[in-house]
């Protein structure tokens, strides 16, 4: 994918996100209860490849969850066009998969792009690039003349274009099989993270939840103020995401933020998207349409829309930071006995 194609791709995804924010704002302004992206996960299960069954990781998981939520896809599986063609070559016409032509289009259609780390190798004396398998074959066949040290790994970003399975005719829809909330696991990982980070959580009789960067502590309403344990953990994870921005953690400039500024609105979006990843990781679900952060987040809608319109690349910076928060939480909250 060229730089121009990448920019166009980023602008397209950003435009979809802006339209979703506008819909939320319109619902709010008209007195309706909006479909809030921060009070529940965007999808009921992790996004995964139809063919390999592997779950997408980090950036791709967050991006496809966002798209799946906005497009209201009922299926969490994705496939490439080449995988569709490959399947069709090996079966009769009655078993083939099809995508309606109007859904194939890049602009306005259902084609999206995920990225992956591609590693190729250059030989010190030979031209061209070699895959890992080609490199190993050259070493084996050289009978000692070519060594591993003769190669230099070249890392780059590759791209796959994917379609959600729900738009593909001929594939049975994914079974609706919601797994139960694993609050015991969620509690153990959150508690371990708080302990390892020496991060204090204080519960007070208030309707506000926030991270106090000056004292490095999280202030939460009383547990009794929440309609469910799931709602409690969703809010706590949002504040934990803010806490990762401390100087001794991921070092986002929290101290310099005025909470009324556009910069802080972007920090709030980082926390929102981070908590989506964390909610999915801990399998936290809730049908609660309200949260203690409700009014605070509505105040940021205009700032998010303006910032993303002015600079679509802001969304990609936010997604990268959200993935960094997710990785930091997983590393710090990991059980020492886990492999």
N, C-alpha and C positions, 0 to 999 in steps of 0.2 A: 504494500500500500504506500503510495507516494505521500509527501507532506500535504499536498493539496487535497488528496482523498481523505487523509486523516483529519484535516481541518473540517472538511465537509461532513464527515461522519460525526465529529464532535458537535458541530453546529446543529445537526439533525437531532441528536439525542437531547441536547440542551433545549431545543425548541419544544420537544415533547414534554420535557420536565416543566418548562415555563407554562405551557398550556394547562398542565395539571394544577400548578400553583394558582393560576388565574381562576380555574373552576372552583377551587377551594375558597378563594377570596370572594367570588361571586355568590357562592352558597352562603358564606358568612354574612356578607353585606345584605343579603335578602332575608336573613333570619333563619335560614335552614341550618340543620346540623351537618357540617361538611364531612366528607370522607377523609379523615385526617391521616396523613401518611406517618405521623409520629406516634399514634396511639395503638397501632397494631402492625405486625409484620406485613410486608408487601405480598408475600406468597406463603402458602401453608406448608410447603416443603422446600428443601434446597434445590436449586436449579442443577440439572445434570445432563450428561450426554445420553442420548437414546441408545447409541451403539455400544459405547464402552462402559456405560452405567456409572462412570466416575462423576463425582460432584465437582462443579466448577469451584475454583478457589479465589479468595481475596477479591480483587478488582472485578473479575468476571462474574463472580457470584452476586456482588452488590449491583452491578450494572444490569444483569439479567433479571434480578429480583425487582429492580425498579421498573424495567420495561414490562415485566409480567404483570406487575400491579397496575400500571397505567393502562395497558392494553387489555387487562382483565382476562388473561389467558388462564384456562382451567387446568392446564397441564404444565408440569415443571420440567419436561424433557425437551431437548433441542437436537437438531441434526443439521448437517451441512447438505448443500445441494448435491455434492459428489456422492455422499452416502446414500441419498435418495436414488440417484442414477445407478449406483452400484447395486442396490437392492433390486431395482427394476430389471437389470440385466439377468438376474439369476432366478426369476420367477415368471409364472405365466401372467397373462394380462389381468386376470381376475384378482391377483394378489399384489398388483403393483400399487405404488404410492403416487399421489398426484397433488399438485398445488395449483390452485386457480391462477391464471396468468396475471390478473390484477393484483394478486397478493405477492407476486414475485418481485415487483418493481422495487428499486432501491428507494426512490422518493415516494413517500406516502404509502409504501407497502409494509411488509412484515419481515424484511431482511435486516438483520443486525450483525454486528461484528464483535467477536471476542479476540483477545490477544494472548499470546503465549511467548515464553522465552525460547528462542531457537539457538542452538549451539552447533556451529560448524567448525571445521578445522582447516588450517592452512599448513602445508608442508614447507619446510624451509627451502627446498630446492625445486619443488614441483608446483606448477600453476594450478589455479582453481581452488574450489572449496569442497570439502569432503564431509560426509555425515559420519557419525560415530561408527556405524557398521562398516562403512567404506574404509575408515581409518584402521579398524581392527583387522579387516581383511588384508589390507596392504601390509600391515605388520606381520601377519601370519605367513603370507606368501613370500615375503622378502628373505626368509630364513636368516634373520638377524641383521640384515643390512639396514633396515628401517626400524627406528626405535620410537617409543612413545614420546620421548623428549624432542623428537624432530618436528612435532606438531604443536601449533599454537591455537588454542581455542578462540573462536570469534563469536561473541554473543550479540544477538540482535533480537528485536521484537518482531514476531510473525503474527499473522492475523488469519482467523477463520471466520467465514460468514455463515451464520446459522439461522434456522427457522424454528419457531416453536411448533411442537408436534400437533398442537390443537388446530392449526390451519392446514394440516396435511390430511388429505382424504385417503382412507385405506388403513389407517393405524388406529387401533382400539384406544379409546381414551383411558388415561391413567385412572386407576381405582382411587376413589376418595377414601383414603385410609389415614386419617389424622391420628398421629401417635399421641399418647397422653403427656401432659406436662410433667417434666422431670424436675419438680421443684427441689427435691433432695440434692440432685446433681447441681442445679443452679445455685443453691445456697452454699454448697461446699466449695464451688469454684469462686464464687463472689467472696465468701469469707476468706478463702486462701489468698485471693488477690489483695484484699484490704489488709490482711495481716502482713503479707510480704512487702507491701508498699508502705506499711505503717501509716495507713490512711484511716482517719477517724470518721465515723458516721454518728452524728448527733440527731436525735429525734426530738422535735419540739411541737407544741400545740400551735401549728401554723398551716396555711394552705400553700406555702411556697417550698420548693425544693431548689437548692442551689449549691454550687461548689465555691467555697471561700478560699481563693488562691493565697491570701495573706497568711492564713493559719493552716493551710493544706488540710481542710476538712470538708466533709459533705454534710449539709444540713437538710434533714428530711422531715416531712410531717409525721405525726404519730402513725403507727401501723394501722390503727383503727380508722384512720381517715380514708383508707383505700378500700375499694369495693372487693378486691381480691388480692391474693398473694402475687398473682401474675402482674397485676397493675403496679404493685409495689416494686417488684423487681425491674419492670420496664422503666420506671422512673429512676430507680437507683442506678441502673446501667447507663442511663442518659447522663447522670451527674458524674459517674465514674469516667465516662468518655471525656467530659470537661477536665477532670482531674489529671488525665494523662498528659494534658498540655503543660503541666508544671515544668519549671526549668530543669529539675532533676529527673524528669521523665522524657517526654518527647519535645519539650521546650518550644511550645507555641507561645506567642507573646501575650499571655492573658493579662499581665499587669498593665500593659499599655492600652487595653481596650476600655473605652467608654461603652457601657451597656446600651446606649442609644445610638451607637455608631454603626455604619455599614460593616466595618471590620468585625464587630462582635456578632452581627447577624450571620456572617459567614462562619464564625466559630460555632454558633448555635446550629447551623446546618451540618457542620462536621459532627457534632454530638448526635444529631438526629440520625444521620446515616450510619454512624458507628454503632448506635444502639440497635439499629435494624439487624446488622450483622451479628451482634452479640445475642439478640433475642433469638435469632434463628439457630445460632450455635448451641444455646442452652435450651432450645425447644420451648420457649416461653410463648404462649398464646393467650389472648384475651379477647372477648367480645365487647369489653368495656369501651364505650365511645368517648368517654371523658377522661381527662388526666389532669393532674395538678399543674402541668405545664401548658394547659390549653390556651389560656389568655396570653401568656408570655409569647408563645410561638406565633399566634395570630399577628402579633405586633411586628413580626419579622417578615411577613409575607411580601409586603411592598419592597423591602430592602433586598430580599432574595430575587424577586422578579427583575428589579432595576439592575442589580449586579450581574445577573446572568445574561440579560439583554446586552449590556455594555461589553461584557467579556465572556463569551461562551466557555473559554478555557478555564474559568473559575470553577466550573462544575467538576472538571477533571482534577484540578488541584484538591478540591474538597474530597472527591472519591479516593484519591491517593492517601490523603490524611486519615480518612475513615478506615482504610485498610491497615494503615500503620497503627491506629488505635486498637483495632481488632487483634493484630499480631502481638502487640504489646500485652494486651490483656491475657491472651492465650499463654504466652510465655511466662508471665508472672503468676498466673493462676493455676499453672499446671501442677498436678500431683507429682511429687518427686519419684513415686513408684511407677508412673506412667512411662511407657517407652516412647 
